[in-house]
Structures are given as structure tokens and as C-alpha cells.
Amino acid sequence: MAKSKKKETIFLVCEECGDYNYSLKRKSGGEKLRLKKYCPRLRKHTFHAEKKK
């Protein structure tokens, strides 16, 4: 049997201001996320990159 990958908590960090705005649980491995999400500090949509704490 193959071992299942364990889920880990990752954070999405705003690339413009550096705030930790979102947290997700996802399986380890794969490509890093880079999503366009809303940043409350800047009050606009910006790119957020995946970062582990």
C-alpha cells in the first residue's frame, strides 16, 4: 500500500505588503501556490504566495 501524504498548514502572504492573510490545509509536495486574493490592508486584489511558517 502507498502511504498517503499528510496535510500541512500553509499561509498565503501578500507580495506587496507582506501580511499573512489566508491559511490553507493542503497535501505536501507539488508546486507553490500564487493566487490573486483580496488584501484588507491595501483594500485591493493582489498576488499572494505560499509560505510555511
N, C-alpha and C positions, 0 to 999 in steps of 0.2 A: 504494500500500500504506500502511496505517496503521502508525504507529510503536507498538511495544509499550511499555508503561510499565515502567520499571526498578524492580526490587525494592530496598527500602531496609530497614535495620535500625531497628526501633523498640523501645522499652523500656516495660514496664508498671510503673508506680510506685504503691506503696501510698498511698492517700489519707490514711490515719491516721498512719503513722509516716514516710512519705517514702522508704522503701527501694526501690531498683531490684531487683526480684525476678525478673522474667522478661524475655526478649528474643525478638523475633519478626522474621521477614523477611516483608514484605508489599508489595504494589504501592502506589505513592504515590497520593494522592488518596482521595476518599471520606470517610466520617465517622470521627471519632476513636473508638477503642475504649474501652469502660468495662466491664470484666468483673469478676465476683466470683471471686477466686482466693485461694489459701491464702498467708498471710503467716507465715513461720517465726519472725520476731521476736515477733509478738503471739500466735502459735500459735492462730490462728482465721482464718476466711474473711472477707476484707474486699474492698471495691471497689478495683480497680486501674485507673488511667487511662493512656492512651497518652502518651508523651513522647519527643521526639527528643533525643539527646544533643548 
